[in-house]
């Protein structure tokens, strides 16, 4: 990520001054520590699901349940949002 535009916005500070990027890295470190020697599996999918579901919930809440507004907030097509909401059983 670079420091400008939406990539910079993605670094919004979370609790305790920790950026989203730092929180993800900390969580990944913990995940690997908890493996206790086991091999990781489907890491990409696991991270996407862990981030995407609450992101969709948050966007829908911010948009007052309006899918078009939530899609605009997320920068994705409304049909894409609707499919993701269905995939995560959020509608």
N, C-alpha and C positions, 0 to 999 in steps of 0.2 A: 504494500500500500504506500502511496505517496502522501504528502502532507496536505494536499489541497482537494477541493471539491467534495464529492460525496464520500470518497475514501477517508478524508479527514473527519467528516461527520461520523463515520462508522467508529471512530475512536472516542466517541462520547464517553465522558467519565462516568463510571459506575460507582457503586458504594466505596467509601474509603479512598477515593482518588484513583482507583484502579481502572484502567481503560478496558474496553471490551476485549481488545487483543490480548492484554495481559491476563484477563480472566480465563480466556480460552487456553492460553499456554499453561497457566497454573492448573487448570482442569485436566489437560492432557498429561502433564507431569504426574498428577495424582492417579490418573487412569493407568499409566504405565507402572507406577509404583504398586498399585493394587493388583496388577497381573501376577505378581509373585512368580515370575519365570514363565508363565504361560504366554503363548504367542498371541499377539493382537489379531483381531479379525474384523474386517469391514470397517476400518477406522473412519474412512471418508463418510460413509453412510451414517455411522453413529453420530459423528459431529454435526452433520447436516440436520439430522432429525432433532438433536438436542437443541440446536439453535433455531431451526425453522419453525417448529411448533409454537414456542412461546412468542416468536416474532409475529407470526400470523395472529395469534390471540391478542397481542398488544395492538397491532395495527387495526384489527376489527374493533377493539374497545375504543381506541382513539377516534375511529371513524363512526362511532355510535352504531355499529352494526351494518353500516352502509358498505357493501362490497365494492362499489365503484370508487368510493372515496378511499377505502383501504388499499385497493389496487394502485390508485394514484400515489398514495403515501409510500407504498413499497416500490413503485416504479415498474410494476408488472401489469400485464394485460388482465382484465377482469375475469376472463375465462380461465386463465392460468391460476389466478387466485382461487376461483371456485373449485377447480380440480384439486388444488392443494388442500383446501378446506375439507373437501370430501375425503381425500387420502388420509388426512389426520383425524377424520371423524369429528370435525369441528362444526359441521352443519348436518 
